[in-house]
Amino acid sequence: MDEILSNLWNKLPPPLRNRYFLTAVAFVAFMVFFDRHDLLTQIRLQSTVNKLEDDRVFYEEQIEAAEYERLDMDVNKERFARERYFMQKNDEDVFIIVDENGEE
């Protein structure tokens, strides 16, 4: 058994037999595969960060649209009530016109 291991050891090129090289390879392997902050974890975390940034942009746009709608509602309360809740005056008829796209 010792002869087989020493024979394999001697077949390796000299740079691969260097103990500093072997230590560096072991360290890199440990950091990439076995550490708490391994490569797969970092990839998953980066994916999560990207998704959260996309969500943040989406919600900022939603907030901006809601702010615009709130300001518009404060200025045109009657129009808002008529469009949103289909309110009407006693002496008028309301006709709902539907676009071809299905939007009101």
C-alpha positions as a printed Julia matrix, in Angstrom:
104×3 Matrix{Float64}:
   0.0    0.0     0.0
   2.8    2.41    0.87
   4.54   1.56   -2.38
   1.4    2.4    -4.37
   0.98   5.77   -2.64
   4.65   6.67   -2.97
   4.57   5.6    -6.62
   1.53   7.87   -7.25
   3.21  10.68   -5.32
   6.36  10.4    -7.42
   4.35  10.4   -10.66
   2.94  13.84   -9.85
   4.8   16.78  -11.39
   6.96  18.66   -8.85
   4.74  21.79   -8.66
   1.78  19.61   -7.64
   3.82  17.99   -4.86
   4.55  21.35   -3.25
   2.93  21.5     0.2
   1.98  25.17   -0.23
   0.2   24.37   -3.48
  -1.65  21.49   -1.84
  -2.62  23.73    1.08
  -3.9   26.4    -1.31
  -5.94  23.82   -3.27
  -7.43  22.45   -0.06
  -8.28  25.97    1.13
  -9.94  26.93   -2.17
 -11.9   23.66   -2.25
 -13.06  24.25    1.31
 -14.1   27.83    0.59
 -15.93  26.94   -2.64
 -17.76  23.81   -1.5
 -17.83  23.4     2.28
 -17.74  26.83    3.9
 -20.84  28.52    5.29
 -20.48  31.17    2.57
 -19.84  28.73   -0.26
 -20.29  29.5    -3.93
 -23.82  28.09   -4.27
 -25.0   30.12   -1.29
 -23.52  33.28   -2.78
 -25.26  32.62   -6.1
 -28.61  32.08   -4.35
 -28.14  35.22   -2.27
 -27.3   37.28   -5.35
 -30.41  35.95   -7.08
 -32.5   36.94   -4.06
 -30.96  40.42   -4.01
 -31.72  40.89   -7.72
 -35.33  39.79   -7.22
 -35.76  42.13   -4.26
 -34.33  45.04   -6.25
 -36.8   44.32   -9.06
 -39.62  44.19   -6.5
 -38.47  47.51   -5.03
 -38.59  49.18   -8.44
 -42.06  47.72   -9.07
 -43.41  48.93   -5.73
 -41.87  52.37   -6.17
 -43.75  52.66   -9.47
 -46.95  51.5    -7.75
 -46.47  54.09   -5.01
 -45.94  56.81   -7.6
 -49.11  55.78   -9.45
 -51.09  55.7    -6.19
 -49.81  59.16   -5.25
 -50.87  60.51   -8.64
 -54.29  58.9    -8.28
 -54.69  60.3    -4.75
 -53.82  63.82   -5.89
 -56.18  63.49   -8.84
 -58.93  62.21   -6.55
 -58.53  65.18   -4.22
 -58.93  67.6    -7.12
 -61.75  65.82   -8.98
 -63.86  64.1    -6.33
 -67.02  64.1    -8.4
 -65.3   62.57  -11.42
 -63.65  59.95   -9.21
 -66.99  58.95   -7.66
 -68.67  58.76  -11.05
 -65.92  56.66  -12.66
 -65.05  54.4    -9.77
 -68.42  53.83   -8.1
 -70.72  54.54  -11.07
 -72.57  57.29   -9.2
 -74.97  59.51  -11.08
 -77.27  62.43  -10.55
 -81.02  61.84  -10.26
 -81.91  63.23  -13.67
 -79.21  61.68  -15.83
 -78.45  58.36  -17.48
 -74.99  56.82  -17.45
 -73.74  54.83  -20.4
 -70.7   52.61  -20.01
 -68.65  52.4   -23.18
 -66.37  49.38  -23.38
 -63.29  49.47  -25.62
 -62.46  46.59  -27.92
 -59.67  45.7   -25.5
 -62.25  45.09  -22.77
 -61.3   48.16  -20.75
 -63.98  50.52  -19.47
